[in-house]
Amino acid sequence: MNKKLKNKLYNARDNQWVGVIFSVPFIIGFLVIFLPMLINSLSFSFNEIVINESGYEKVPVKWENYYYALRVDSGFVRSLWSELSSMVASTPVITLFSLFIAVILNRKLPGRNAFRAIFFIPVILGVGVLSKLDSNNSLMAGLSSAAIDTGLGSDSSSDGNIVGNITAFLQSMNFSTEIIDFVSSMANSITNIVNQSGVQILISLAALQSISPSVYEAAQVEGATAWEVFWKITFPMVLPVMAINVFYTVIAQLSDSTRWLPKYIQQVTDVRGFGVGAALSWIYIACVLVMIGIAVLLGYFVVKLKNRA
């Protein structure tokens, strides 16, 4: 075997071992901490948890907790459907928005490094500790309540006026009610879309920078327009990365503890007990796994189509 090929194989194996070493703390933490908690939670969902002086006692109820979650508690099913519908609507918007911003930031613009940092700031501020500090910020809470008392925090704010103008414009163009509601909801949640796009923008930017400049130079020599370059070179090259962004966005949205459904599950747990709360949580986890599986299959087929092309 060629000496250069041997060295290349050894370097590849070394890189693989580096990845394994970095994964060891997570694997140990999952097996020692999270896996027993998951098994215990699954056991709770099939029992009624009775708190006593010695701790707690499990009273088997079989599938009654799941029956209550799916057939009795209509609020949970409605909240679950609302969360999944919101995720399906916002995931393509976040993915396309991150690609659009990455294309702009990939150009040689003055101060582009500062703009990259600005788009990534919401990711840093969304970290657990900083998010808790912000939620406990009494000064901002006081200012918000003062704004509501003076009428500055009502729907007559600038954001509300913008959404109202968009709705009026679409109505004047005789668009259907479904399209108007969708566009208005997206405009109303533009702040959340920007806040949730930081990591996806960096991933898309890394994919754009991995494309060889010689490919674009060849396209310019052939007389391709910017539109043709994007759809025939840039977009096919970043398709696998867009699948990763879809996968990441689905996980980020469904695992966000600030969303309404996790709060609803907590409220039901406080009222109905840990058994029902565990059943609701596992139904939510099952939906998360289904959506992740769909995202993985989508990424697989996208990569397969790209390789065929």
KENUDREN-197005 format. One record per residue (C-alpha): z negated, y negated, x. Coordinates in Angstrom, 2 decimals, decimal comma. Layout:
N
<zati><Z>Z</Z><Y>Y</Y><X>X</X></zati>
...
***
This chain:
309
<zati><Z>0,00</Z><Y>0,00</Y><X>0,00</X></zati>
<zati><Z>0,82</Z><Y>-3,50</Y><X>1,19</X></zati>
<zati><Z>-2,14</Z><Y>-5,31</Y><X>2,80</X></zati>
<zati><Z>-1,57</Z><Y>-8,46</Y><X>0,72</X></zati>
<zati><Z>-1,51</Z><Y>-6,41</Y><X>-2,49</X></zati>
<zati><Z>-4,77</Z><Y>-4,69</Y><X>-1,48</X></zati>
<zati><Z>-6,46</Z><Y>-8,04</Y><X>-0,86</X></zati>
<zati><Z>-5,19</Z><Y>-9,33</Y><X>-4,19</X></zati>
<zati><Z>-6,61</Z><Y>-6,32</Y><X>-6,05</X></zati>
<zati><Z>-9,95</Z><Y>-6,64</Y><X>-4,27</X></zati>
<zati><Z>-10,14</Z><Y>-10,35</Y><X>-5,13</X></zati>
<zati><Z>-9,38</Z><Y>-9,57</Y><X>-8,78</X></zati>
<zati><Z>-12,17</Z><Y>-6,97</Y><X>-8,83</X></zati>
<zati><Z>-14,57</Z><Y>-9,44</Y><X>-7,21</X></zati>
<zati><Z>-13,75</Z><Y>-12,00</Y><X>-9,90</X></zati>
<zati><Z>-14,43</Z><Y>-9,40</Y><X>-12,58</X></zati>
<zati><Z>-17,83</Z><Y>-8,63</Y><X>-11,08</X></zati>
<zati><Z>-18,63</Z><Y>-12,34</Y><X>-11,03</X></zati>
<zati><Z>-17,94</Z><Y>-12,48</Y><X>-14,76</X></zati>
<zati><Z>-20,13</Z><Y>-9,41</Y><X>-15,34</X></zati>
<zati><Z>-23,00</Z><Y>-10,98</Y><X>-13,33</X></zati>
<zati><Z>-22,81</Z><Y>-14,16</Y><X>-15,39</X></zati>
<zati><Z>-22,92</Z><Y>-12,07</Y><X>-18,59</X></zati>
<zati><Z>-25,99</Z><Y>-10,01</Y><X>-17,57</X></zati>
<zati><Z>-28,62</Z><Y>-12,60</Y><X>-18,73</X></zati>
<zati><Z>-26,96</Z><Y>-12,85</Y><X>-22,14</X></zati>
<zati><Z>-26,71</Z><Y>-9,06</Y><X>-22,48</X></zati>
<zati><Z>-30,38</Z><Y>-8,59</Y><X>-21,53</X></zati>
<zati><Z>-31,48</Z><Y>-11,38</Y><X>-23,89</X></zati>
<zati><Z>-29,44</Z><Y>-9,90</Y><X>-26,75</X></zati>
<zati><Z>-30,80</Z><Y>-6,37</Y><X>-26,26</X></zati>
<zati><Z>-34,42</Z><Y>-7,40</Y><X>-25,72</X></zati>
<zati><Z>-34,78</Z><Y>-10,36</Y><X>-28,13</X></zati>
<zati><Z>-31,97</Z><Y>-10,70</Y><X>-30,67</X></zati>
<zati><Z>-31,10</Z><Y>-7,06</Y><X>-31,45</X></zati>
<zati><Z>-34,67</Z><Y>-6,09</Y><X>-32,55</X></zati>
<zati><Z>-34,78</Z><Y>-9,23</Y><X>-34,70</X></zati>
<zati><Z>-31,47</Z><Y>-8,31</Y><X>-36,35</X></zati>
<zati><Z>-32,61</Z><Y>-4,75</Y><X>-37,05</X></zati>
<zati><Z>-35,91</Z><Y>-6,02</Y><X>-38,47</X></zati>
<zati><Z>-34,09</Z><Y>-8,56</Y><X>-40,64</X></zati>
<zati><Z>-31,76</Z><Y>-5,85</Y><X>-41,98</X></zati>
<zati><Z>-34,81</Z><Y>-3,74</Y><X>-42,81</X></zati>
<zati><Z>-36,38</Z><Y>-6,72</Y><X>-44,62</X></zati>
<zati><Z>-33,32</Z><Y>-7,07</Y><X>-46,86</X></zati>
<zati><Z>-34,00</Z><Y>-3,64</Y><X>-48,44</X></zati>
<zati><Z>-37,69</Z><Y>-4,29</Y><X>-48,98</X></zati>
<zati><Z>-40,07</Z><Y>-6,67</Y><X>-50,68</X></zati>
<zati><Z>-42,31</Z><Y>-8,22</Y><X>-48,04</X></zati>
<zati><Z>-45,94</Z><Y>-8,49</Y><X>-49,13</X></zati>
<zati><Z>-48,14</Z><Y>-10,69</Y><X>-46,93</X></zati>
<zati><Z>-51,69</Z><Y>-9,39</Y><X>-46,47</X></zati>
<zati><Z>-54,60</Z><Y>-9,85</Y><X>-44,10</X></zati>
<zati><Z>-53,26</Z><Y>-7,36</Y><X>-41,56</X></zati>
<zati><Z>-49,82</Z><Y>-8,98</Y><X>-41,45</X></zati>
<zati><Z>-47,18</Z><Y>-7,80</Y><X>-43,91</X></zati>
<zati><Z>-46,24</Z><Y>-4,69</Y><X>-45,82</X></zati>
<zati><Z>-42,77</Z><Y>-3,42</Y><X>-46,75</X></zati>
<zati><Z>-42,26</Z><Y>-2,25</Y><X>-50,32</X></zati>
<zati><Z>-38,85</Z><Y>-0,52</Y><X>-50,67</X></zati>
<zati><Z>-36,63</Z><Y>-2,01</Y><X>-53,37</X></zati>
<zati><Z>-33,29</Z><Y>-0,52</Y><X>-52,22</X></zati>
<zati><Z>-30,40</Z><Y>-2,84</Y><X>-53,27</X></zati>
<zati><Z>-32,36</Z><Y>-5,12</Y><X>-55,63</X></zati>
<zati><Z>-32,37</Z><Y>-8,06</Y><X>-53,22</X></zati>
<zati><Z>-28,59</Z><Y>-7,88</Y><X>-52,86</X></zati>
<zati><Z>-28,21</Z><Y>-7,54</Y><X>-56,63</X></zati>
<zati><Z>-30,30</Z><Y>-10,67</Y><X>-57,08</X></zati>
<zati><Z>-28,22</Z><Y>-12,55</Y><X>-54,50</X></zati>
<zati><Z>-24,83</Z><Y>-11,63</Y><X>-55,99</X></zati>
<zati><Z>-25,50</Z><Y>-11,26</Y><X>-59,73</X></zati>
<zati><Z>-28,64</Z><Y>-13,26</Y><X>-60,56</X></zati>
<zati><Z>-28,65</Z><Y>-16,23</Y><X>-58,18</X></zati>
<zati><Z>-25,46</Z><Y>-18,00</Y><X>-59,21</X></zati>
<zati><Z>-26,30</Z><Y>-20,93</Y><X>-56,96</X></zati>
<zati><Z>-25,95</Z><Y>-18,79</Y><X>-53,85</X></zati>
<zati><Z>-22,52</Z><Y>-17,44</Y><X>-54,81</X></zati>
<zati><Z>-21,35</Z><Y>-20,94</Y><X>-55,68</X></zati>
<zati><Z>-22,68</Z><Y>-22,35</Y><X>-52,39</X></zati>
<zati><Z>-21,15</Z><Y>-19,49</Y><X>-50,40</X></zati>
<zati><Z>-17,75</Z><Y>-20,01</Y><X>-52,02</X></zati>
<zati><Z>-17,97</Z><Y>-23,74</Y><X>-51,37</X></zati>
<zati><Z>-18,82</Z><Y>-23,20</Y><X>-47,69</X></zati>
<zati><Z>-15,97</Z><Y>-20,73</Y><X>-47,15</X></zati>
<zati><Z>-13,47</Z><Y>-22,94</Y><X>-49,00</X></zati>
<zati><Z>-14,51</Z><Y>-25,94</Y><X>-46,93</X></zati>
<zati><Z>-14,12</Z><Y>-23,93</Y><X>-43,75</X></zati>
<zati><Z>-10,65</Z><Y>-22,68</Y><X>-44,68</X></zati>
<zati><Z>-9,54</Z><Y>-26,23</Y><X>-45,47</X></zati>
<zati><Z>-11,04</Z><Y>-27,93</Y><X>-42,41</X></zati>
<zati><Z>-10,24</Z><Y>-25,35</Y><X>-39,69</X></zati>
<zati><Z>-6,46</Z><Y>-26,08</Y><X>-39,55</X></zati>
<zati><Z>-7,17</Z><Y>-29,82</Y><X>-39,65</X></zati>
<zati><Z>-9,61</Z><Y>-29,62</Y><X>-36,72</X></zati>
<zati><Z>-7,25</Z><Y>-27,37</Y><X>-34,73</X></zati>
<zati><Z>-4,20</Z><Y>-29,61</Y><X>-35,21</X></zati>
<zati><Z>-6,24</Z><Y>-32,77</Y><X>-34,63</X></zati>
<zati><Z>-7,56</Z><Y>-31,43</Y><X>-31,32</X></zati>
<zati><Z>-4,01</Z><Y>-30,56</Y><X>-30,20</X></zati>
<zati><Z>-2,76</Z><Y>-34,02</Y><X>-31,21</X></zati>
<zati><Z>-5,53</Z><Y>-35,80</Y><X>-29,27</X></zati>
<zati><Z>-5,04</Z><Y>-33,48</Y><X>-26,27</X></zati>
<zati><Z>-1,32</Z><Y>-34,32</Y><X>-26,15</X></zati>
<zati><Z>-2,19</Z><Y>-38,03</Y><X>-26,10</X></zati>
<zati><Z>-4,91</Z><Y>-37,64</Y><X>-23,46</X></zati>
<zati><Z>-2,60</Z><Y>-35,53</Y><X>-21,29</X></zati>
<zati><Z>-0,32</Z><Y>-38,51</Y><X>-20,77</X></zati>
<zati><Z>-0,83</Z><Y>-40,89</Y><X>-17,85</X></zati>
<zati><Z>-2,68</Z><Y>-43,59</Y><X>-19,76</X></zati>
<zati><Z>-5,14</Z><Y>-46,13</Y><X>-18,31</X></zati>
<zati><Z>-8,73</Z><Y>-45,02</Y><X>-18,82</X></zati>
<zati><Z>-7,84</Z><Y>-41,55</Y><X>-20,11</X></zati>
<zati><Z>-10,89</Z><Y>-40,01</Y><X>-18,36</X></zati>
<zati><Z>-13,13</Z><Y>-42,40</Y><X>-20,30</X></zati>
<zati><Z>-11,44</Z><Y>-41,39</Y><X>-23,56</X></zati>
<zati><Z>-11,96</Z><Y>-37,71</Y><X>-22,72</X></zati>
<zati><Z>-15,66</Z><Y>-38,37</Y><X>-22,23</X></zati>
<zati><Z>-15,83</Z><Y>-40,28</Y><X>-25,52</X></zati>
<zati><Z>-14,37</Z><Y>-37,38</Y><X>-27,49</X></zati>
<zati><Z>-16,79</Z><Y>-34,95</Y><X>-25,79</X></zati>
<zati><Z>-19,92</Z><Y>-37,06</Y><X>-26,43</X></zati>
<zati><Z>-20,45</Z><Y>-35,62</Y><X>-29,99</X></zati>
<zati><Z>-20,65</Z><Y>-32,14</Y><X>-28,44</X></zati>
<zati><Z>-23,46</Z><Y>-33,26</Y><X>-26,13</X></zati>
<zati><Z>-25,28</Z><Y>-35,08</Y><X>-28,93</X></zati>
<zati><Z>-24,99</Z><Y>-31,99</Y><X>-31,13</X></zati>
<zati><Z>-27,07</Z><Y>-29,88</Y><X>-28,72</X></zati>
<zati><Z>-30,23</Z><Y>-28,54</Y><X>-30,35</X></zati>
<zati><Z>-32,83</Z><Y>-30,74</Y><X>-28,63</X></zati>
<zati><Z>-30,87</Z><Y>-33,98</Y><X>-29,00</X></zati>
<zati><Z>-30,01</Z><Y>-33,15</Y><X>-32,60</X></zati>
<zati><Z>-33,71</Z><Y>-32,59</Y><X>-33,39</X></zati>
<zati><Z>-34,63</Z><Y>-35,86</Y><X>-31,72</X></zati>
<zati><Z>-31,99</Z><Y>-37,67</Y><X>-33,75</X></zati>
<zati><Z>-33,13</Z><Y>-36,08</Y><X>-37,01</X></zati>
<zati><Z>-36,72</Z><Y>-37,21</Y><X>-36,26</X></zati>
<zati><Z>-35,64</Z><Y>-40,74</Y><X>-35,37</X></zati>
<zati><Z>-37,89</Z><Y>-42,82</Y><X>-37,63</X></zati>
<zati><Z>-36,16</Z><Y>-46,07</Y><X>-36,66</X></zati>
<zati><Z>-32,73</Z><Y>-44,86</Y><X>-37,84</X></zati>
<zati><Z>-34,30</Z><Y>-43,41</Y><X>-40,99</X></zati>
<zati><Z>-35,89</Z><Y>-46,77</Y><X>-41,74</X></zati>
<zati><Z>-32,64</Z><Y>-48,60</Y><X>-41,17</X></zati>
<zati><Z>-30,78</Z><Y>-46,16</Y><X>-43,42</X></zati>
<zati><Z>-33,28</Z><Y>-46,57</Y><X>-46,25</X></zati>
<zati><Z>-33,15</Z><Y>-50,34</Y><X>-45,83</X></zati>
<zati><Z>-29,37</Z><Y>-50,23</Y><X>-46,05</X></zati>
<zati><Z>-29,55</Z><Y>-48,21</Y><X>-49,27</X></zati>
<zati><Z>-32,10</Z><Y>-50,62</Y><X>-50,76</X></zati>
<zati><Z>-29,89</Z><Y>-53,63</Y><X>-50,02</X></zati>
<zati><Z>-26,76</Z><Y>-51,92</Y><X>-51,33</X></zati>
<zati><Z>-25,15</Z><Y>-51,62</Y><X>-47,88</X></zati>
<zati><Z>-25,37</Z><Y>-47,84</Y><X>-47,91</X></zati>
<zati><Z>-23,72</Z><Y>-47,32</Y><X>-51,27</X></zati>
<zati><Z>-20,23</Z><Y>-46,09</Y><X>-52,01</X></zati>
<zati><Z>-18,93</Z><Y>-49,64</Y><X>-51,71</X></zati>
<zati><Z>-18,99</Z><Y>-49,30</Y><X>-47,92</X></zati>
<zati><Z>-15,86</Z><Y>-49,55</Y><X>-45,83</X></zati>
<zati><Z>-15,48</Z><Y>-45,77</Y><X>-45,70</X></zati>
<zati><Z>-15,59</Z><Y>-45,55</Y><X>-49,47</X></zati>
<zati><Z>-13,04</Z><Y>-48,36</Y><X>-49,80</X></zati>
<zati><Z>-10,70</Z><Y>-46,58</Y><X>-47,36</X></zati>
<zati><Z>-10,88</Z><Y>-43,33</Y><X>-49,32</X></zati>
<zati><Z>-10,38</Z><Y>-45,25</Y><X>-52,57</X></zati>
<zati><Z>-7,31</Z><Y>-46,97</Y><X>-51,19</X></zati>
<zati><Z>-5,83</Z><Y>-43,65</Y><X>-50,04</X></zati>
<zati><Z>-6,46</Z><Y>-42,12</Y><X>-53,47</X></zati>
<zati><Z>-4,88</Z><Y>-45,09</Y><X>-55,26</X></zati>
<zati><Z>-1,84</Z><Y>-44,96</Y><X>-52,96</X></zati>
<zati><Z>-1,29</Z><Y>-41,24</Y><X>-53,55</X></zati>
<zati><Z>-1,68</Z><Y>-41,72</Y><X>-57,30</X></zati>
<zati><Z>0,93</Z><Y>-44,47</Y><X>-57,24</X></zati>
<zati><Z>3,31</Z><Y>-42,03</Y><X>-55,48</X></zati>
<zati><Z>2,77</Z><Y>-39,49</Y><X>-58,30</X></zati>
<zati><Z>1,32</Z><Y>-36,76</Y><X>-56,08</X></zati>
<zati><Z>-0,40</Z><Y>-33,82</Y><X>-57,75</X></zati>
<zati><Z>-4,15</Z><Y>-33,86</Y><X>-58,34</X></zati>
<zati><Z>-4,69</Z><Y>-31,00</Y><X>-55,87</X></zati>
<zati><Z>-2,96</Z><Y>-32,86</Y><X>-53,03</X></zati>
<zati><Z>-4,85</Z><Y>-36,07</Y><X>-53,81</X></zati>
<zati><Z>-8,20</Z><Y>-34,27</Y><X>-53,82</X></zati>
<zati><Z>-7,41</Z><Y>-32,47</Y><X>-50,55</X></zati>
<zati><Z>-6,26</Z><Y>-35,61</Y><X>-48,70</X></zati>
<zati><Z>-9,17</Z><Y>-37,66</Y><X>-50,05</X></zati>
<zati><Z>-11,71</Z><Y>-35,04</Y><X>-48,98</X></zati>
<zati><Z>-10,17</Z><Y>-34,88</Y><X>-45,50</X></zati>
<zati><Z>-10,24</Z><Y>-38,68</Y><X>-45,21</X></zati>
<zati><Z>-13,83</Z><Y>-38,69</Y><X>-46,41</X></zati>
<zati><Z>-14,82</Z><Y>-36,18</Y><X>-43,71</X></zati>
<zati><Z>-12,81</Z><Y>-37,67</Y><X>-40,81</X></zati>
<zati><Z>-16,04</Z><Y>-38,40</Y><X>-38,93</X></zati>
<zati><Z>-17,07</Z><Y>-34,76</Y><X>-39,10</X></zati>
<zati><Z>-13,61</Z><Y>-33,67</Y><X>-37,96</X></zati>
<zati><Z>-13,83</Z><Y>-35,89</Y><X>-34,87</X></zati>
<zati><Z>-17,39</Z><Y>-34,70</Y><X>-34,14</X></zati>
<zati><Z>-16,36</Z><Y>-31,03</Y><X>-34,35</X></zati>
<zati><Z>-13,23</Z><Y>-31,35</Y><X>-32,19</X></zati>
<zati><Z>-14,73</Z><Y>-32,06</Y><X>-28,75</X></zati>
<zati><Z>-14,59</Z><Y>-28,55</Y><X>-27,28</X></zati>
<zati><Z>-11,23</Z><Y>-27,79</Y><X>-28,90</X></zati>
<zati><Z>-9,74</Z><Y>-30,94</Y><X>-27,36</X></zati>
<zati><Z>-10,85</Z><Y>-29,86</Y><X>-23,88</X></zati>
<zati><Z>-9,47</Z><Y>-26,34</Y><X>-24,40</X></zati>
<zati><Z>-6,13</Z><Y>-27,71</Y><X>-25,63</X></zati>
<zati><Z>-6,05</Z><Y>-30,18</Y><X>-22,74</X></zati>
<zati><Z>-6,58</Z><Y>-27,37</Y><X>-20,23</X></zati>
<zati><Z>-3,72</Z><Y>-25,42</Y><X>-21,84</X></zati>
<zati><Z>-1,38</Z><Y>-28,42</Y><X>-21,65</X></zati>
<zati><Z>-2,20</Z><Y>-28,99</Y><X>-18,00</X></zati>
<zati><Z>-1,43</Z><Y>-25,35</Y><X>-17,19</X></zati>
<zati><Z>2,22</Z><Y>-25,82</Y><X>-18,23</X></zati>
<zati><Z>4,40</Z><Y>-26,29</Y><X>-15,18</X></zati>
<zati><Z>5,96</Z><Y>-29,78</Y><X>-14,92</X></zati>
<zati><Z>9,22</Z><Y>-28,15</Y><X>-13,80</X></zati>
<zati><Z>9,69</Z><Y>-26,82</Y><X>-17,35</X></zati>
<zati><Z>9,66</Z><Y>-30,37</Y><X>-18,74</X></zati>
<zati><Z>11,91</Z><Y>-31,59</Y><X>-15,95</X></zati>
<zati><Z>14,46</Z><Y>-28,90</Y><X>-16,77</X></zati>
<zati><Z>14,33</Z><Y>-29,89</Y><X>-20,46</X></zati>
<zati><Z>14,92</Z><Y>-33,55</Y><X>-19,57</X></zati>
<zati><Z>17,91</Z><Y>-32,58</Y><X>-17,43</X></zati>
<zati><Z>19,34</Z><Y>-30,66</Y><X>-20,40</X></zati>
<zati><Z>18,92</Z><Y>-33,77</Y><X>-22,57</X></zati>
<zati><Z>16,18</Z><Y>-32,45</Y><X>-24,88</X></zati>
<zati><Z>14,40</Z><Y>-35,03</Y><X>-27,02</X></zati>
<zati><Z>10,61</Z><Y>-35,41</Y><X>-27,08</X></zati>
<zati><Z>10,53</Z><Y>-33,71</Y><X>-30,50</X></zati>
<zati><Z>12,48</Z><Y>-30,71</Y><X>-29,22</X></zati>
<zati><Z>10,34</Z><Y>-30,50</Y><X>-26,09</X></zati>
<zati><Z>7,16</Z><Y>-30,36</Y><X>-28,17</X></zati>
<zati><Z>8,35</Z><Y>-27,69</Y><X>-30,64</X></zati>
<zati><Z>10,31</Z><Y>-25,55</Y><X>-28,18</X></zati>
<zati><Z>8,12</Z><Y>-25,81</Y><X>-25,06</X></zati>
<zati><Z>4,69</Z><Y>-27,33</Y><X>-25,63</X></zati>
<zati><Z>3,81</Z><Y>-25,75</Y><X>-28,98</X></zati>
<zati><Z>4,84</Z><Y>-22,14</Y><X>-28,08</X></zati>
<zati><Z>3,01</Z><Y>-22,40</Y><X>-24,75</X></zati>
<zati><Z>-0,28</Z><Y>-23,46</Y><X>-26,34</X></zati>
<zati><Z>-0,16</Z><Y>-21,08</Y><X>-29,32</X></zati>
<zati><Z>-2,59</Z><Y>-18,55</Y><X>-27,76</X></zati>
<zati><Z>-5,03</Z><Y>-21,36</Y><X>-27,00</X></zati>
<zati><Z>-4,73</Z><Y>-22,65</Y><X>-30,58</X></zati>
<zati><Z>-5,75</Z><Y>-19,17</Y><X>-31,74</X></zati>
<zati><Z>-8,83</Z><Y>-19,47</Y><X>-29,52</X></zati>
<zati><Z>-9,55</Z><Y>-22,87</Y><X>-31,05</X></zati>
<zati><Z>-9,32</Z><Y>-21,39</Y><X>-34,55</X></zati>
<zati><Z>-11,72</Z><Y>-18,63</Y><X>-33,50</X></zati>
<zati><Z>-14,17</Z><Y>-21,14</Y><X>-31,99</X></zati>
<zati><Z>-13,95</Z><Y>-23,49</Y><X>-34,98</X></zati>
<zati><Z>-14,71</Z><Y>-20,71</Y><X>-37,46</X></zati>
<zati><Z>-17,79</Z><Y>-19,64</Y><X>-35,50</X></zati>
<zati><Z>-18,98</Z><Y>-23,22</Y><X>-34,95</X></zati>
<zati><Z>-18,75</Z><Y>-24,09</Y><X>-38,64</X></zati>
<zati><Z>-20,29</Z><Y>-20,93</Y><X>-40,07</X></zati>
<zati><Z>-23,16</Z><Y>-20,93</Y><X>-37,54</X></zati>
<zati><Z>-24,03</Z><Y>-24,60</Y><X>-38,05</X></zati>
<zati><Z>-27,64</Z><Y>-24,77</Y><X>-39,24</X></zati>
<zati><Z>-27,12</Z><Y>-28,28</Y><X>-40,66</X></zati>
<zati><Z>-24,74</Z><Y>-27,04</Y><X>-43,35</X></zati>
<zati><Z>-25,90</Z><Y>-26,71</Y><X>-46,93</X></zati>
<zati><Z>-25,89</Z><Y>-22,92</Y><X>-47,27</X></zati>
<zati><Z>-28,43</Z><Y>-22,15</Y><X>-44,47</X></zati>
<zati><Z>-30,72</Z><Y>-24,78</Y><X>-46,01</X></zati>
<zati><Z>-30,27</Z><Y>-23,17</Y><X>-49,43</X></zati>
<zati><Z>-31,16</Z><Y>-19,75</Y><X>-47,98</X></zati>
<zati><Z>-34,31</Z><Y>-21,26</Y><X>-46,49</X></zati>
<zati><Z>-35,28</Z><Y>-22,73</Y><X>-49,86</X></zati>
<zati><Z>-34,75</Z><Y>-19,37</Y><X>-51,61</X></zati>
<zati><Z>-36,80</Z><Y>-17,64</Y><X>-48,89</X></zati>
<zati><Z>-39,71</Z><Y>-20,01</Y><X>-49,50</X></zati>
<zati><Z>-39,63</Z><Y>-19,25</Y><X>-53,23</X></zati>
<zati><Z>-38,55</Z><Y>-15,59</Y><X>-53,49</X></zati>
<zati><Z>-39,87</Z><Y>-14,21</Y><X>-50,20</X></zati>
<zati><Z>-38,47</Z><Y>-12,84</Y><X>-46,96</X></zati>
<zati><Z>-36,74</Z><Y>-9,85</Y><X>-48,53</X></zati>
<zati><Z>-34,40</Z><Y>-11,90</Y><X>-50,72</X></zati>
<zati><Z>-33,90</Z><Y>-14,42</Y><X>-47,92</X></zati>
<zati><Z>-32,89</Z><Y>-11,63</Y><X>-45,53</X></zati>
<zati><Z>-30,41</Z><Y>-10,25</Y><X>-48,09</X></zati>
<zati><Z>-28,82</Z><Y>-13,69</Y><X>-48,54</X></zati>
<zati><Z>-28,63</Z><Y>-14,11</Y><X>-44,77</X></zati>
<zati><Z>-26,92</Z><Y>-10,75</Y><X>-44,27</X></zati>
<zati><Z>-24,35</Z><Y>-11,51</Y><X>-46,96</X></zati>
<zati><Z>-23,65</Z><Y>-14,75</Y><X>-45,13</X></zati>
<zati><Z>-23,42</Z><Y>-12,85</Y><X>-41,80</X></zati>
<zati><Z>-20,96</Z><Y>-10,39</Y><X>-43,39</X></zati>
<zati><Z>-18,76</Z><Y>-13,30</Y><X>-44,49</X></zati>
<zati><Z>-18,98</Z><Y>-14,77</Y><X>-40,98</X></zati>
<zati><Z>-17,88</Z><Y>-11,45</Y><X>-39,46</X></zati>
<zati><Z>-14,98</Z><Y>-11,16</Y><X>-41,90</X></zati>
<zati><Z>-13,75</Z><Y>-14,67</Y><X>-41,05</X></zati>
<zati><Z>-14,13</Z><Y>-13,97</Y><X>-37,33</X></zati>
<zati><Z>-12,13</Z><Y>-10,76</Y><X>-37,77</X></zati>
<zati><Z>-9,37</Z><Y>-12,70</Y><X>-39,54</X></zati>
<zati><Z>-9,35</Z><Y>-15,25</Y><X>-36,70</X></zati>
<zati><Z>-9,14</Z><Y>-12,47</Y><X>-34,09</X></zati>
<zati><Z>-6,26</Z><Y>-10,78</Y><X>-35,92</X></zati>
<zati><Z>-4,50</Z><Y>-14,11</Y><X>-36,24</X></zati>
<zati><Z>-4,86</Z><Y>-14,71</Y><X>-32,51</X></zati>
<zati><Z>-3,61</Z><Y>-11,19</Y><X>-31,75</X></zati>
<zati><Z>-0,47</Z><Y>-11,59</Y><X>-33,85</X></zati>
<zati><Z>0,18</Z><Y>-15,06</Y><X>-32,45</X></zati>
<zati><Z>0,01</Z><Y>-13,79</Y><X>-28,86</X></zati>
<zati><Z>2,17</Z><Y>-10,79</Y><X>-29,79</X></zati>
<zati><Z>4,85</Z><Y>-13,01</Y><X>-31,34</X></zati>
<zati><Z>4,78</Z><Y>-15,29</Y><X>-28,29</X></zati>
<zati><Z>5,26</Z><Y>-12,35</Y><X>-25,92</X></zati>
<zati><Z>8,22</Z><Y>-11,12</Y><X>-27,98</X></zati>
<zati><Z>9,80</Z><Y>-14,57</Y><X>-27,85</X></zati>
***
